[in-house]
């Protein structure tokens, strides 16, 4: 069992919301840990130990830790027979453990922002709400059916389909254009939804640099559910029988649906103008169910019709054409492009340079920064991104591709093509996940060449930040790392440039940023604002889309400022020291003030206690400690430490200090930290850092030298006991330097 799994078990056993933590079991590279959660049942249900919704007083749950833990969060699973008629349950097949939807975005981000405890907190809260029937408040709207990892996407206007679906129980047949690769379908319905009496399937196959793929037209069957349906059901469709079962449960007469599919299949197979032998990708149909819900959908005010698209794929064989074996899978619905999704972009042109740049992340911010630099002449660029373009990206992305609806291009390849149009034919694209590129030396060397000057991280991902902090290849590279971010829905922008040689890393500068928030009220307000967290933007009828809602103009404002800063460094030379550049919006919410701060090298102490920790002390903290220790000369002095603890990376970053209270005692052989106002001061510091920094321990000086005394160790142990399982730091200043001890109870 790995140390990281032991750390997870330790954290789970200390969580007060878990009644039991079972012994871990391992299968392959996956470790499963069983936990029991005491669920607060409504009082009327306490007698039999089961709520009216089917939730038990003690629910046994499972945390599945994969090979990428702790960079990736564990999967959270419920018992196989957990009730499925509840909202916020992920797609489910019979016999599987049930997967609840605990968070609107990725649990990876929860892990790296708040830790494993927060994931358990989400689970407990989910179960409590499930028991009370309060997973969703219908006054807020109907939560669309959860759909994850669908291999197909169908593009259409939900409002048009809802309006066109017949109300008399008949089926509307319309055409859809499609492209298929690896059994997945990318399709767009006829925008006019013109009814077809007898649609015919066709397919043209290709075998080129993209591989083997097909394109053509397929029938779409649009069926309206006759009555209002107020029962939740997770996605369970995987074949025709399951589709018909789902349709019947919704109140649809499946005889007409079955006949329509059979007739379509027969017409297509026996059509004299078709060569069905070439249908190597199978015969496709799209079924769209229009379900009337009791209230409007969340994210779609005024529309109470939920649209459920499915892709039917017949495994056609010319030798046995009458054997209609078919698979069915749920498809993502994406809204068609509209004026609402579109926005203009802007550009800037300056002198050309030859430095090589790597862009990690080609989303809205990354694409605009790259094109600002590209139009300025910085064409030797490598793009790294494993995402595809979706219609909603057109709202803010710097590029709009005419073929993105039917054949969603890869973002990195699209940026490479855009640079080629700017005559930058030397640019490269990698359809790769950023995290393995940073961690694996072979992938790093393949993507990031030796002549790279600058690596720009525009992913806005906390998981990527965690990978950067432990990346050995980055230490071996001469390239400098820059991380760019937006907070407060575009009210603030940050550029973090690491020190040459990584003496001060992006995670150090991030901690420094939030330490600055303690003293800069404008910066703090721009980061916190109404909310510093991403929120939902509905780009289709699913609840898995999470982004920061803001206009194209706001993103362009940040991109222009960041592009100018990067251009200044690239043309004028990179500073040796680490830099934090911060932009804060003005009172009119139009312009931004821009300031740059220099940060010296971080002091790093290796501590062997408690399994080993890296204690990183930011340069301003070291300076403040030196100043205070020298002020009191022969007397011991000290104070409290503020910082950030990363269990995942076994790192404690010390970013700030709280001065010793007025009742502290300073003597030549001892220092006693006072208590007057200390707790309130620590709380105020935590709040002023937007919740990023917390109390991590204390420091004091030994003017005559020496390491931790017995009293120092005893004091540290008392602090660790009060820390609730978190590691506590004791830092000692001596004329020869700093020493550190870590204790955890």
ABEGO torsion letter per residue (X at the ends): XBAAAAAAAAAAAABAABABBBBBBBBEABBBBBBBBBBBBBAAAAAAGBBAAGBBABBBBBBBBBAAOAABBBBBBBBAABBAABBGBBBBBBGBBBBBBABABBAAAAAAAAEAAAAAAAAAAAAAAAAAGAABBAAAEBBBBBBBGBABBBBBBAAAAAAABBAAGBBBBBBBBBBBBGGBBBBBBBAAGBBBABBBBBBBBBBBAAEBBBBEBBBBBBBBBABBBABBBBBABABAAAAAAAAAAAGBBAAAAAAAAAAAAAAAAABAABBAAABAAEBBBBBBBBBBBABBBBGBBGBABBBBBBBBBBBBBAABAABBBBBBBBBBBBBBBBAAABBBBBBBBBBBBABBBBBBEABAAAAAAAAAAAAAGBABBBBBBABBBBAAAAAABABBBAAAAABBBBAAAAAAAAAAAAGBAABBBBBBBAAAAAABAAAAAAABBAABABBBBAAGBAAAAAAAAABAAAAABABBBBBBBBBGGGABBBBBBBBBGGABBAAAAAAAAAAAAAABAAAAAAAAEABABBBBBBAEBBAABBBBBBBAAAAAAAAAAAAAAAAAAAAAEBBABBBBBBBBBBAAGABBBBBBBBBBBBBBBBBABGGEBBBBBBAAAAAAAAAAAAAAEABBBEEBBBBBBBAAAGBBBBABBBBBBAABBBBAABBBBBABGAAAAAAAAAAAAGGABBBAEBBBBBAAEEBBBAAAAAAAAAAAAAAGGBBBBBBBBBAAEBBBBBBBX
